Amino acid sequence: LRAVMCEVYRSYAYLLQSESLIDADKKYMESIIMGTANEVALQRSLVNLTHYLKVHHGKSVLLLIDEYDAPIQSAWENDCYNSVIEFMRGFLSMALKSNSALDFAVMTGVVRIAKESIFSALNNFEVSTIVDGRYADVMGFTHDEVLEMSKSLGKADKFKEVCDWYDGYNFSGIDIYNPWSV
């Protein structure tokens, strides 16, 4: 997670030049980028970044967290589950609960982590699975979107081939194609 947050912070390194942030905020950012931040500072890294972005841009942040469950699954496999669960509980709760810089957040994961109640402190939390179908058409490209892309790229003749090769997934009756594959 330290490496991931280092990479995330590097993508926002322009904030180090921001006149909206104070020097202490920039020093903190540098500690994350350099990988020298302690565990407490690292646990605050996501919530702090949302605040820095809001201060700099003057707009609330939309936060997308992909594969939130990956570090937890890895911890289970590597006998450090309890410490990682404690860390993630604070990491996610700080970023998602009572965060005045946050407008909206979406988290994706494969494993539903219910037993450890890492989300029990969160308000307005909605769980959606591919089975319930509410968001099935936003999990990738729909059949019609792939057809439209193939036409706009002048490759309409390749559409059937794309469908044959990548076949996609079916979520609640909707055919969805992986954007990376397409």
C-alpha positions, 0 to 999 in steps of 0.5 A, spaced: 500 500 500 505 504 501 508 503 494 501 504 491 500 511 495 507 513 493 505 512 485 498 515 486 501 521 490 506 522 484 501 523 479 498 529 483 505 531 484 503 538 481 500 539 488 507 541 490 507 547 486 500 549 489 500 556 492 493 553 495 497 548 500 501 550 506 508 548 506 506 542 512 502 539 507 507 539 501 512 536 506 507 531 508 506 529 500 513 529 499 514 523 505 508 519 501 512 520 495 519 518 498 516 512 501 518 515 508 511 516 511 510 512 518 504 508 518 499 513 521 501 518 516 500 513 511 493 511 514 491 518 513 494 519 506 487 518 502 483 523 506 489 528 506 490 527 498 482 528 497 483 535 502 489 537 498 485 536 491 479 540 494 483 546 496 487 546 490 481 545 485 476 548 489 471 542 488 469 536 492 473 530 490 470 524 486 474 518 489 474 511 485 477 505 489 479 499 485 480 492 488 479 495 495 479 488 497 486 486 494 491 488 500 486 484 505 486 478 501 493 478 500 494 479 508 490 473 509 494 469 504 501 472 508 499 471 515 498 479 517 490 479 516 489 482 523 494 488 522 492 489 515 484 489 517 486 494 522 489 499 518 484 498 512 479 500 517 482 506 519 484 508 511 477 507 508 473 510 514 477 516 514 477 517 507 470 515 506 466 518 513 465 525 514 470 527 509 468 534 507 472 534 501 469 528 498 463 529 493 462 521 492 466 515 492 465 508 488 469 502 491 470 496 487 472 489 489 471 481 488 471 479 495 466 482 499 469 483 506 463 483 511 465 479 517 470 484 519 465 490 519 470 495 516 465 499 513 460 499 519 462 506 520 460 509 514 454 512 512 449 512 506 453 505 504 450 501 498 453 494 496 451 493 489 453 486 486 453 484 478 447 479 480 443 485 482 444 488 475 443 496 477 450 498 474 451 492 470 451 497 464 457 501 467 462 495 468 465 495 461 462 497 454 455 494 452 454 491 445 452 497 442 458 501 445 463 496 442 459 497 435 459 504 435 466 504 437 468 500 431 464 504 426 467 511 429 474 507 428 472 505 421 472 498 423 465 496 422 467 490 418 471 487 425 465 488 429 463 481 429 471 478 430 471 483 436 465 479 439 468 472 437 474 474 440 472 477 447 465 474 447 465 479 454 461 477 460 453 477 461 451 481 467 444 480 469 442 479 462 446 485 459 453 483 455 459 487 457 465 487 454 472 488 458 475 495 456 482 492 456 480 487 451 476 491 446 
